[in-house]
Amino acid sequence: MHARSYLGFLVVNVLRK
């Protein structure tokens, strides 16, 4: 599991909000 990829995805989602 790549936690970094998951965290990055969540961060991008929040920023794109």
C-alpha positions, -999 to +999 in steps of 0.1 A: +000+000+000+014+034-009+002+058+018+020+086+001+000+082-031-032+080-011-024+111+010-014+130-022-047+121-038-066+134-008-046+166-007-052+172-044-089+167-039-090+192-010-070+217-030-091+213-061-121+220-039 
